[in-house]
């Protein structure tokens, strides 16, 4: 599935957007969404951020990316209940995450060590400025310009031939494991 935010802040998607039949190359309106400022799509799941800082998701729940028990698919958008307004939403194989206005990060889906896929605050050592969701993990750019990652698939993702970043070390006392990247030297 692919999606786009239009100038009128509506969303159009193509591919398997209604959960039935073959993929459709025609862009179709996603009903029930207004004021959308950003959309993130991965593995048949889409999440949108609206201009009132709320997160809405729809599509496949194969990886728990809808924040509900599996299997639960919803081809109609519904709001993800988050305690604070959000400024960014990202999706990945393995779930989705939101950067909230207070700098905290909430993730849901298969990024957790347990079977619960509901939204959970991922604790980082400081407020996040930006967030990215990768396969089975969430990484946050922190105010001190360091990057921390949380999730259940960190070791596996690094072992799949991706470039290995210069980690200071694994903080094994946290569950799931955490990696902290050294801040980039200043020029």
Secondary structure by P-SEA (a helix, b strand, c coil): cbbbbccccbbbbccccccccccccbbbbbccccccccccccccbbbbbcccbbbbbbcccccccccccccccccbbbbccccccccccccccccccccccccbbbbbccccccccccbbbbbccccccccccccccccccccccbbbbbcccaaaaaacccccccccccccccccbbbbbcccccc
